[in-house]
């Protein structure tokens, strides 16, 4: 079996439709894939996320992103 490179996609995947194309491409090329969510105690605290962001994203924008976030489906991984 040929070893494949590890590919990491770091994006603001707020809606499931945002990350589905990456999943579909991984499955098309028989890559294992996994969706990970942050597990820090402050991950869903909008004010703390605003304070920690280094891209000057306004607080209102972060709040809108949090409000629009769709929970990931139960199946968030597949072995290649």
PyMOL CGO cylinders between C-alpha atoms (Angstrom):
from pymol import cmd
from pymol.cgo import CYLINDER

trace = [
    CYLINDER, 0.00, 0.00, 0.00, 1.34, 3.41, -0.95, 0.3, 1, 1, 1, 1, 1, 1,
    CYLINDER, 1.34, 3.41, -0.95, 1.59, 5.87, 1.94, 0.3, 1, 1, 1, 1, 1, 1,
    CYLINDER, 1.59, 5.87, 1.94, -0.29, 9.11, 1.35, 0.3, 1, 1, 1, 1, 1, 1,
    CYLINDER, -0.29, 9.11, 1.35, 0.46, 12.56, 2.62, 0.3, 1, 1, 1, 1, 1, 1,
    CYLINDER, 0.46, 12.56, 2.62, -1.42, 14.02, 5.55, 0.3, 1, 1, 1, 1, 1, 1,
    CYLINDER, -1.42, 14.02, 5.55, -3.62, 16.89, 4.42, 0.3, 1, 1, 1, 1, 1, 1,
    CYLINDER, -3.62, 16.89, 4.42, -5.04, 19.34, 6.94, 0.3, 1, 1, 1, 1, 1, 1,
    CYLINDER, -5.04, 19.34, 6.94, -7.74, 21.81, 5.98, 0.3, 1, 1, 1, 1, 1, 1,
    CYLINDER, -7.74, 21.81, 5.98, -8.23, 24.56, 8.51, 0.3, 1, 1, 1, 1, 1, 1,
    CYLINDER, -8.23, 24.56, 8.51, -11.23, 26.63, 7.62, 0.3, 1, 1, 1, 1, 1, 1,
    CYLINDER, -11.23, 26.63, 7.62, -14.25, 28.37, 9.07, 0.3, 1, 1, 1, 1, 1, 1,
    CYLINDER, -14.25, 28.37, 9.07, -16.63, 25.57, 8.24, 0.3, 1, 1, 1, 1, 1, 1,
    CYLINDER, -16.63, 25.57, 8.24, -19.72, 27.05, 9.84, 0.3, 1, 1, 1, 1, 1, 1,
    CYLINDER, -19.72, 27.05, 9.84, -22.24, 25.13, 7.76, 0.3, 1, 1, 1, 1, 1, 1,
    CYLINDER, -22.24, 25.13, 7.76, -22.05, 21.45, 6.89, 0.3, 1, 1, 1, 1, 1, 1,
    CYLINDER, -22.05, 21.45, 6.89, -22.15, 22.35, 3.20, 0.3, 1, 1, 1, 1, 1, 1,
    CYLINDER, -22.15, 22.35, 3.20, -18.84, 24.19, 3.75, 0.3, 1, 1, 1, 1, 1, 1,
    CYLINDER, -18.84, 24.19, 3.75, -16.87, 21.02, 4.53, 0.3, 1, 1, 1, 1, 1, 1,
    CYLINDER, -16.87, 21.02, 4.53, -18.78, 18.45, 2.47, 0.3, 1, 1, 1, 1, 1, 1,
    CYLINDER, -18.78, 18.45, 2.47, -16.69, 19.13, -0.67, 0.3, 1, 1, 1, 1, 1, 1,
    CYLINDER, -16.69, 19.13, -0.67, -13.52, 18.26, 1.28, 0.3, 1, 1, 1, 1, 1, 1,
    CYLINDER, -13.52, 18.26, 1.28, -15.12, 15.05, 2.55, 0.3, 1, 1, 1, 1, 1, 1,
    CYLINDER, -15.12, 15.05, 2.55, -16.34, 14.13, -0.91, 0.3, 1, 1, 1, 1, 1, 1,
    CYLINDER, -16.34, 14.13, -0.91, -12.88, 14.68, -2.41, 0.3, 1, 1, 1, 1, 1, 1,
    CYLINDER, -12.88, 14.68, -2.41, -11.24, 12.61, 0.33, 0.3, 1, 1, 1, 1, 1, 1,
    CYLINDER, -11.24, 12.61, 0.33, -13.65, 9.75, -0.34, 0.3, 1, 1, 1, 1, 1, 1,
    CYLINDER, -13.65, 9.75, -0.34, -13.19, 10.05, -4.10, 0.3, 1, 1, 1, 1, 1, 1,
    CYLINDER, -13.19, 10.05, -4.10, -9.44, 9.51, -3.68, 0.3, 1, 1, 1, 1, 1, 1,
    CYLINDER, -9.44, 9.51, -3.68, -9.86, 6.95, -0.88, 0.3, 1, 1, 1, 1, 1, 1,
    CYLINDER, -9.86, 6.95, -0.88, -8.37, 9.10, 1.87, 0.3, 1, 1, 1, 1, 1, 1,
    CYLINDER, -8.37, 9.10, 1.87, -9.33, 8.64, 5.49, 0.3, 1, 1, 1, 1, 1, 1,
    CYLINDER, -9.33, 8.64, 5.49, -10.95, 11.80, 6.81, 0.3, 1, 1, 1, 1, 1, 1,
    CYLINDER, -10.95, 11.80, 6.81, -11.94, 13.17, 10.18, 0.3, 1, 1, 1, 1, 1, 1,
    CYLINDER, -11.94, 13.17, 10.18, -13.72, 16.33, 11.30, 0.3, 1, 1, 1, 1, 1, 1,
    CYLINDER, -13.72, 16.33, 11.30, -12.41, 17.71, 14.57, 0.3, 1, 1, 1, 1, 1, 1,
    CYLINDER, -12.41, 17.71, 14.57, -13.99, 20.38, 16.70, 0.3, 1, 1, 1, 1, 1, 1,
    CYLINDER, -13.99, 20.38, 16.70, -12.14, 22.42, 19.30, 0.3, 1, 1, 1, 1, 1, 1,
    CYLINDER, -12.14, 22.42, 19.30, -12.28, 21.01, 22.79, 0.3, 1, 1, 1, 1, 1, 1,
    CYLINDER, -12.28, 21.01, 22.79, -10.95, 23.96, 24.76, 0.3, 1, 1, 1, 1, 1, 1,
    CYLINDER, -10.95, 23.96, 24.76, -13.17, 25.19, 27.60, 0.3, 1, 1, 1, 1, 1, 1,
    CYLINDER, -13.17, 25.19, 27.60, -13.66, 28.51, 25.79, 0.3, 1, 1, 1, 1, 1, 1,
    CYLINDER, -13.66, 28.51, 25.79, -14.31, 27.15, 22.27, 0.3, 1, 1, 1, 1, 1, 1,
    CYLINDER, -14.31, 27.15, 22.27, -17.97, 28.24, 22.24, 0.3, 1, 1, 1, 1, 1, 1,
    CYLINDER, -17.97, 28.24, 22.24, -17.52, 31.42, 24.26, 0.3, 1, 1, 1, 1, 1, 1,
    CYLINDER, -17.52, 31.42, 24.26, -17.96, 34.21, 21.70, 0.3, 1, 1, 1, 1, 1, 1,
    CYLINDER, -17.96, 34.21, 21.70, -16.32, 36.91, 23.82, 0.3, 1, 1, 1, 1, 1, 1,
    CYLINDER, -16.32, 36.91, 23.82, -13.24, 34.79, 24.47, 0.3, 1, 1, 1, 1, 1, 1,
    CYLINDER, -13.24, 34.79, 24.47, -12.99, 33.80, 20.81, 0.3, 1, 1, 1, 1, 1, 1,
    CYLINDER, -12.99, 33.80, 20.81, -13.14, 37.48, 19.91, 0.3, 1, 1, 1, 1, 1, 1,
    CYLINDER, -13.14, 37.48, 19.91, -10.38, 38.31, 22.38, 0.3, 1, 1, 1, 1, 1, 1,
    CYLINDER, -10.38, 38.31, 22.38, -8.17, 35.48, 21.08, 0.3, 1, 1, 1, 1, 1, 1,
    CYLINDER, -8.17, 35.48, 21.08, -8.71, 36.01, 17.34, 0.3, 1, 1, 1, 1, 1, 1,
    CYLINDER, -8.71, 36.01, 17.34, -5.67, 37.37, 15.53, 0.3, 1, 1, 1, 1, 1, 1,
    CYLINDER, -5.67, 37.37, 15.53, -7.41, 38.37, 12.31, 0.3, 1, 1, 1, 1, 1, 1,
    CYLINDER, -7.41, 38.37, 12.31, -9.30, 41.40, 13.63, 0.3, 1, 1, 1, 1, 1, 1,
    CYLINDER, -9.30, 41.40, 13.63, -12.65, 39.70, 13.10, 0.3, 1, 1, 1, 1, 1, 1,
    CYLINDER, -12.65, 39.70, 13.10, -15.31, 41.93, 14.68, 0.3, 1, 1, 1, 1, 1, 1,
    CYLINDER, -15.31, 41.93, 14.68, -17.23, 40.63, 17.69, 0.3, 1, 1, 1, 1, 1, 1,
    CYLINDER, -17.23, 40.63, 17.69, -20.53, 40.90, 15.78, 0.3, 1, 1, 1, 1, 1, 1,
    CYLINDER, -20.53, 40.90, 15.78, -19.13, 38.69, 13.00, 0.3, 1, 1, 1, 1, 1, 1,
    CYLINDER, -19.13, 38.69, 13.00, -17.98, 36.04, 15.46, 0.3, 1, 1, 1, 1, 1, 1,
    CYLINDER, -17.98, 36.04, 15.46, -21.39, 36.14, 17.12, 0.3, 1, 1, 1, 1, 1, 1,
    CYLINDER, -21.39, 36.14, 17.12, -23.10, 35.66, 13.73, 0.3, 1, 1, 1, 1, 1, 1,
    CYLINDER, -23.10, 35.66, 13.73, -20.79, 32.73, 12.99, 0.3, 1, 1, 1, 1, 1, 1,
    CYLINDER, -20.79, 32.73, 12.99, -21.60, 31.14, 16.35, 0.3, 1, 1, 1, 1, 1, 1,
    CYLINDER, -21.60, 31.14, 16.35, -25.33, 31.64, 15.81, 0.3, 1, 1, 1, 1, 1, 1,
    CYLINDER, -25.33, 31.64, 15.81, -25.17, 30.10, 12.32, 0.3, 1, 1, 1, 1, 1, 1,
    CYLINDER, -25.17, 30.10, 12.32, -22.97, 27.12, 13.29, 0.3, 1, 1, 1, 1, 1, 1,
    CYLINDER, -22.97, 27.12, 13.29, -24.46, 23.76, 12.32, 0.3, 1, 1, 1, 1, 1, 1,
    CYLINDER, -24.46, 23.76, 12.32, -23.60, 20.78, 14.48, 0.3, 1, 1, 1, 1, 1, 1,
    CYLINDER, -23.60, 20.78, 14.48, -21.67, 18.14, 12.60, 0.3, 1, 1, 1, 1, 1, 1,
    CYLINDER, -21.67, 18.14, 12.60, -23.48, 14.94, 11.72, 0.3, 1, 1, 1, 1, 1, 1,
    CYLINDER, -23.48, 14.94, 11.72, -22.88, 11.85, 13.82, 0.3, 1, 1, 1, 1, 1, 1,
    CYLINDER, -22.88, 11.85, 13.82, -20.50, 10.36, 11.28, 0.3, 1, 1, 1, 1, 1, 1,
    CYLINDER, -20.50, 10.36, 11.28, -17.45, 12.65, 11.25, 0.3, 1, 1, 1, 1, 1, 1,
    CYLINDER, -17.45, 12.65, 11.25, -14.79, 10.26, 10.03, 0.3, 1, 1, 1, 1, 1, 1,
    CYLINDER, -14.79, 10.26, 10.03, -14.06, 7.49, 7.54, 0.3, 1, 1, 1, 1, 1, 1,
    CYLINDER, -14.06, 7.49, 7.54, -11.05, 5.27, 7.24, 0.3, 1, 1, 1, 1, 1, 1,
    CYLINDER, -11.05, 5.27, 7.24, -9.41, 5.28, 3.80, 0.3, 1, 1, 1, 1, 1, 1,
]
cmd.load_cgo(trace, "trace")
